[in-house]
Amino acid sequence: MKIKRIFSVLSLIFVIANLGLAQSNYHSKDVLIGVWVDFRSYGGAGDGNTYIFRKDGSFTFKYSQYNWAGRRIISFSGRFQLSTDSIFFRITETRELVGGHIDNDGPPLGLGWVIVDASEKVIKQRRSQSIGLDLSFKRRDEKDFILIDHNEYILVSRNPNEKR
C-alpha cells in the first residue's frame, strides 16, 4: 500500500513536471515563426490582417487589403519578444501611402472611401516604444491558432518568407 502511494505521488510529480516543460516550450519563439492570418477572413477573397514572425525576432504586420482602403499606414514592422502570456512589439518602421487622392469606390467592390494614385513609402520610426498585448495559443481541428489581444489568427505557413 505504501509503495503504491509513493508510486502515485512520483507519477503525479512526473506528470506535473512534464506539463510545465511542455507549457514553457509551447511559448518559445519557434512556435510563433511563420505567417498567421486573421481567422475571420481566412479563405476569403483576400488575405486578412496578417502577422509574419521570423526566427531572428523580427515581425511584420500587414493590414488586410480590404482594411487599408482608406488607411495611410498599410503595414508596420519591428522586433518582438515573448513572455509567459504576452507578446511585446517594438515598431521600427511603417509602410505608408503618400500622396494620391481620395475617391469613393462604389459597386462591385464597395470599399467606400479609398486612396488612389498614392505611392508607398517606408518610414523609419525615430522613437519606438514597446507595446505589450495578450497572447495565447490553441489547437483546433489539427490547426494552430494564436490569439493576440483576443483576435484569432490561424497559421497558414511555417515559412515567414513565403510571398502573400
C-alpha positions in Angstrom: 0.0 0.0 0.0 2.8 2.4 0.9 4.7 1.5 -2.3 1.5 2.2 -4.3 1.1 5.6 -2.7 4.8 6.5 -3.3 4.4 5.4 -6.9 1.2 7.5 -7.3 2.9 10.6 -5.9 6.0 10.1 -8.1 3.8 9.7 -11.1 1.9 12.8 -10.3 5.2 14.8 -9.9 6.4 13.4 -13.2 3.2 14.5 -15.0 3.3 18.0 -13.4 6.9 18.4 -14.4 6.2 17.4 -18.0 3.3 19.7 -18.2 5.5 22.5 -17.1 8.1 21.8 -19.7 5.5 21.4 -22.4 4.0 24.7 -21.5 7.3 26.6 -21.4 8.3 25.1 -24.8 4.9 26.0 -26.2 5.7 29.7 -25.5 9.1 29.5 -27.2 9.7 31.9 -30.1 9.9 28.9 -32.5 6.2 28.1 -32.1 5.4 31.5 -33.4 7.6 31.5 -36.5 5.5 31.7 -39.7 2.6 33.5 -41.3 -0.6 34.0 -39.3 -3.8 35.3 -40.9 -6.9 36.8 -39.2 -9.2 33.8 -38.9 -12.3 35.9 -39.6 -11.1 36.4 -43.2 -9.2 33.2 -43.7 -10.2 31.5 -47.0 -11.9 34.6 -48.3 -11.3 36.6 -51.5 -8.3 38.4 -50.0 -6.0 37.9 -47.0 -7.0 39.4 -43.7 -4.7 41.2 -41.3 -1.5 39.2 -41.2 1.4 38.7 -38.8 4.7 37.4 -40.1 7.1 36.3 -37.4 10.8 35.4 -38.2 13.4 33.4 -36.3 15.6 36.5 -35.8 12.9 38.1 -33.7 11.6 40.4 -36.4 8.0 40.7 -37.4 5.7 42.4 -39.9 2.0 43.2 -39.5 0.1 43.8 -42.8 -3.4 45.2 -42.8 -5.9 43.4 -44.9 -6.1 44.6 -48.5 -9.7 45.4 -47.8 -9.0 47.0 -44.4 -6.5 49.6 -45.7 -8.6 51.0 -48.4 -8.8 54.4 -46.6 -5.7 53.9 -44.5 -2.4 55.7 -44.9 -0.4 53.0 -42.9 -0.7 49.7 -44.7 1.9 47.7 -42.6 4.4 48.1 -39.8 7.4 46.0 -38.7 10.0 45.7 -36.0 11.0 43.3 -33.2 9.1 41.1 -30.9 9.6 39.3 -27.6 7.5 36.8 -25.7 6.8 36.5 -22.0 4.5 34.0 -20.3 1.2 35.2 -21.7 2.1 38.3 -23.6 3.9 39.5 -26.7 5.8 42.7 -26.9 6.3 44.6 -30.1 8.8 47.4 -30.8 7.8 49.1 -34.1 10.8 50.3 -36.1 9.2 51.2 -39.4 5.9 51.7 -41.2 4.9 51.3 -44.8 2.6 54.2 -45.7 0.7 55.6 -48.7 1.9 59.0 -49.6 0.1 61.5 -51.9 -2.8 60.4 -54.1 -6.3 61.5 -53.7 -9.5 60.2 -52.1 -12.3 58.7 -54.1 -15.4 56.6 -53.4 -15.3 53.1 -54.7 -18.8 52.0 -55.4 -20.0 48.6 -56.6 -18.9 45.9 -57.3 -16.3 46.0 -54.6 -18.0 48.6 -52.5 -14.9 49.5 -50.4 -16.2 53.0 -49.8 -13.6 55.8 -49.4 -10.3 54.8 -50.9 -6.9 56.4 -51.5 -5.9 56.1 -55.2 -2.8 57.0 -57.1 -0.7 57.0 -54.0 2.9 55.7 -53.7 4.2 53.5 -50.9 7.0 54.8 -48.7 8.9 53.2 -45.8 9.1 55.5 -42.8 11.7 54.7 -40.1 10.3 55.3 -36.6 12.6 57.6 -34.5 11.0 56.8 -31.2 10.0 53.2 -30.7 8.1 52.1 -27.6 7.4 48.6 -26.5 3.7 47.6 -26.9 2.5 44.6 -24.9 -0.5 42.6 -25.9 -2.2 39.4 -24.5 -1.0 36.2 -26.3 -2.3 32.7 -26.1 -2.0 29.6 -28.3 -4.6 26.9 -29.1 -5.0 24.0 -31.5 -8.4 23.1 -33.0 -9.2 20.6 -35.8 -5.5 19.9 -36.2 -4.8 23.6 -37.0 -2.7 26.0 -34.9 -4.1 29.3 -33.7 -2.9 32.3 -31.8 -4.9 34.9 -30.0 -3.2 38.3 -30.0 -5.2 40.8 -27.9 -8.2 38.4 -28.2 -8.1 38.4 -32.1 -7.7 35.0 -33.5 -5.1 34.2 -36.2 -4.6 30.9 -38.0 -1.2 29.6 -39.1 -1.1 29.4 -42.9 2.6 28.8 -43.4 5.7 28.0 -41.2 7.8 29.8 -43.9 7.9 33.5 -43.0 9.5 34.3 -46.4 6.5 33.0 -48.3 5.1 35.7 -50.5 1.5 36.6 -49.6 
